[in-house]
Amino acid sequence: MFTYLILNLLTISVPLIRSFEPKINYVGKWKQFFIANSIVAAFFIIWDVWFTKLGVWSFSYDYTLGFRILGLPFEEWLFFIAIPFACVFIYLVLQYFVKEKSWFKNHQWVSIALGLASVVIAVVFYDRMYTTTTFSLLGVLLLLHGFVFKKAYMAYFYIGYAIALIPFAIVNGILTAKPVVMYNDAENLGIRLHTIPVEDVFYGMLLILLNVTIYEWLMSRKVSKLRAK
């Protein structure tokens, strides 16, 4: 009954406790994070509600509180706050401890390569809703980063997300093994990393990258305003 709730609370617990450390000062960046997160979470919840109604995925009553909003468990709403909160914390910690930006010079080409590959997958598997939606949206965002934005913070994002995949595998592994979340394999590639659909890895990348992109834009506006004073 409490499985999904406990996983969310464990995910958010360490970043929440460490938010008040002066070195990282995550609490001082909460305003920008939560504005960004509200925008991204709203988009993903709409997507989630739509796909749940279409039967692309569903949620068990056995491992959730049973309280649903727009057809989604309360814990699913919390998921879109807890996971980005923890992943952006990892991203900021990495920025603090790794000051030299030249350690990853090819992040722009990584974005372009991953973006093009994502678009190809989306086109080839256009008849599978989870696959084509995830990879098309991710492909567009990555290509924008590769060709338009060209931000140095992408180096930190890629390494940070690679680190975040470790707890991701644990949390999502439990969610899909119980299962708390059940997938219609007719709408995905049918490729599982143990019990996790491979699309989840890229869905997660899209979720976190959108949060980081908007967060960084808000932080840049804050810095610009402070310099203008």
C-alpha positions in Angstrom: 0.0 0.0 0.0 2.8 2.4 0.9 5.4 1.2 -1.6 5.2 4.1 -4.1 4.9 6.7 -1.4 7.9 5.3 0.5 10.0 5.3 -2.7 9.2 9.0 -3.3 10.0 10.0 0.2 13.3 8.1 0.2 14.2 9.7 -3.1 13.6 13.2 -1.8 15.0 12.7 1.7 18.8 13.1 1.3 18.6 16.1 -1.1 16.1 17.7 1.2 18.3 17.3 4.3 21.4 18.4 2.4 19.7 21.4 0.8 20.7 23.6 3.7 24.4 23.1 3.5 26.1 26.4 2.7 28.4 25.0 0.1 25.7 23.8 -2.3 23.0 26.1 -0.9 20.2 24.2 -2.7 17.7 25.9 -0.6 18.8 29.3 -2.1 17.9 27.9 -5.5 14.6 26.4 -4.6 12.6 29.3 -6.1 14.0 28.8 -9.5 13.8 25.0 -9.2 10.2 24.9 -8.2 9.1 27.4 -10.9 10.8 25.2 -13.5 9.5 22.1 -11.9 5.9 23.4 -11.9 6.0 24.0 -15.6 7.6 20.7 -16.4 5.4 18.7 -14.0 2.2 20.2 -15.5 3.3 19.0 -18.9 4.2 15.5 -17.8 1.0 15.1 -15.7 -1.1 16.0 -18.8 0.9 13.5 -20.8 0.5 10.9 -17.9 -3.3 11.4 -17.7 -3.7 11.0 -21.4 -1.6 7.8 -21.6 -3.3 6.3 -18.6 -6.7 6.9 -20.3 -5.4 5.3 -23.5 -4.1 2.3 -21.6 -0.5 2.9 -22.5 0.3 2.3 -18.8 -1.7 1.8 -15.6 -1.2 1.8 -11.8 -1.8 -0.8 -9.2 -4.1 -0.2 -6.3 -2.2 -2.7 -4.2 0.9 -0.5 -3.8 -0.6 3.0 -3.7 -2.7 4.8 -1.2 -5.7 4.6 -3.5 -6.3 8.3 -3.6 -6.4 9.4 -7.3 -6.5 12.8 -9.0 -7.5 12.8 -12.7 -7.0 9.1 -12.7 -3.4 9.2 -11.4 -2.3 8.0 -7.9 -1.3 10.8 -5.6 2.2 9.2 -5.5 2.5 9.7 -9.3 2.0 13.5 -8.9 4.6 13.4 -6.1 7.0 11.5 -8.5 7.3 14.5 -10.8 8.5 16.6 -7.9 10.7 14.1 -6.0 12.7 12.7 -9.0 13.6 16.1 -10.5 14.3 17.5 -7.0 16.8 14.7 -6.4 18.4 14.8 -9.9 18.9 18.5 -10.0 20.6 18.2 -6.6 23.0 15.7 -8.0 23.6 18.0 -11.0 24.4 21.0 -8.7 26.7 18.9 -6.5 28.6 17.9 -9.6 28.9 21.5 -10.6 30.3 22.4 -7.2 32.9 19.7 -7.1 33.9 19.8 -10.8 34.9 23.4 -11.7 36.9 22.7 -14.8 34.5 22.8 -17.8 37.0 21.6 -20.4 36.8 18.0 -19.0 33.9 17.3 -21.3 34.3 19.3 -24.5 32.1 17.2 -26.8 28.8 17.5 -25.1 27.4 19.4 -28.1 28.1 16.5 -30.4 26.6 14.1 -27.8 23.4 16.1 -27.9 23.3 16.1 -31.7 24.0 12.4 -32.0 21.5 11.4 -29.3 19.0 13.8 -30.8 19.2 12.4 -34.3 19.1 8.9 -33.0 16.0 9.7 -31.0 14.2 11.2 -34.0 15.0 8.1 -36.1 13.6 5.8 -33.4 10.5 8.0 -33.1 9.9 7.8 -36.9 10.7 4.1 -37.3 8.4 3.1 -34.4 5.7 5.7 -35.0 3.0 3.1 -34.3 4.1 2.7 -30.6 2.8 5.6 -28.6 5.2 5.5 -25.7 8.2 5.0 -27.9 7.4 7.7 -30.6 6.2 10.3 -28.1 9.2 10.0 -25.8 11.9 9.9 -28.5 10.4 12.6 -30.6 10.1 15.0 -27.7 13.6 14.1 -26.4 15.0 14.3 -29.9 13.7 17.9 -30.5 15.0 19.0 -27.1 18.5 17.5 -27.6 18.8 19.0 -31.1 17.9 22.4 -29.7 20.7 22.0 -27.2 23.1 20.8 -29.9 22.4 23.4 -32.5 20.8 26.4 -30.8 21.4 26.6 -27.0 24.9 25.2 -27.0 25.2 25.5 -23.2 28.2 24.3 -21.3 26.1 23.0 -18.5 25.1 20.1 -20.7 28.5 18.5 -19.8 27.3 18.4 -16.1 23.9 17.3 -17.1 25.1 14.2 -18.9 27.4 13.1 -16.1 24.8 13.9 -13.5 22.1 11.9 -15.3 24.5 9.0 -15.6 25.0 9.1 -11.9 21.3 9.4 -11.3 20.6 6.3 -13.3 21.9 4.2 -10.4 19.1 5.2 -7.9 16.8 5.4 -10.9 17.4 1.7 -11.6 16.6 0.8 -8.0 13.5 2.9 -7.7 12.1 2.1 -11.2 13.1 -1.5 -10.8 10.9 -1.8 -7.7 8.0 0.1 -9.4 8.1 -2.2 -12.4 8.8 -5.4 -10.6 6.0 -5.3 -8.0 4.5 -4.0 -10.3 3.3 -0.6 -9.1 3.3 0.7 -12.7 2.2 -1.7 -15.5 3.0 -1.1 -19.2 1.2 -2.1 -22.4 4.0 -3.6 -24.4 2.1 -3.0 -27.6 2.9 0.7 -27.2 6.6 0.3 -26.5 9.6 -1.5 -27.9 9.2 -4.5 -25.6 12.8 -4.2 -24.6 13.3 -4.4 -20.8 16.3 -3.7 -18.7 15.4 -6.4 -16.2 11.8 -5.2 -15.6 12.2 -1.6 -16.8 11.1 -0.6 -20.3 14.0 0.9 -22.1 11.9 4.0 -22.9 11.8 4.8 -19.2 15.5 5.7 -19.4 14.9 8.3 -22.1 11.6 9.5 -20.5 13.6 10.2 -17.4 16.2 12.1 -19.4 13.5 14.2 -21.0 12.0 14.9 -17.6 15.3 16.0 -16.0 16.7 17.9 -19.0 13.5 20.0 -19.2 13.8 20.8 -15.5 17.5 21.7 -15.9 16.9 23.8 -19.0 14.2 25.9 -17.5 16.0 26.1 -14.2 19.3 27.3 -15.8 17.3 29.9 -17.8 15.7 31.2 -14.7 19.1 31.3 -12.9 20.7 33.2 -15.8 17.9 35.8 -15.6 18.5 36.1 -11.8 22.2 36.7 -12.4 21.5 39.3 -15.1 19.2 41.2 -12.8 21.7 41.2 -10.0 24.4 42.5 -12.4 22.1 45.2 -13.7 21.6 46.7 -10.2 
